[in-house]
Amino acid sequence: MMGQPIKGDRDLCHSLGTDHLRDYYAANYVGKNLVVVATGDVSHGQIVDAVEQHFSSIPLESSIPAKNTDQAVYIPALLMMRDDEMINSNVGVFYDAPGVRHEDYYAFLLMKNMFGRYRIDEHAEHLNDVHK
């Protein structure tokens, strides 16, 4: 899901077992997710034969549903979070920007200029930083 750490939450790593890894492998390493690329002076027929020989045992689809495929819900909301959990939080902010011909286009440009440009080296301090 959008906004989650790509490597997962390190606080949960100790709870992973071999069953979790087997299920992940079975759900994701399937033929419909496989892409084979060959470059250079190769024979198309030889590549097809090699792929069929080495990957024919992989199932096309999985009977195990893929996890974490839920879609983000775009709603205005207020988020309350304990300060000690801030290190684990990730936030994505998105706007439905109006097109050039929309009546709100110039108002959106004004809002964009008011917010300014986000720079991680200037804006990524802790919430309770004394400078804020």
JOMOSUL-V59779 format. One record per helix or strand of 3 or more residues. SS is the DSSP state (helix for helix, strand for strand). FROM is the first residue (numbers start at 1). TO is the last residue. If there is no record, write none. Layout:
[[SS	FROM	TO] [SS	FROM	TO]]
This chain:
[[helix	10	15] [helix	18	28] [helix	31	33] [helix	44	55] [helix	83	88] [helix	105	115] [helix	120	123]]
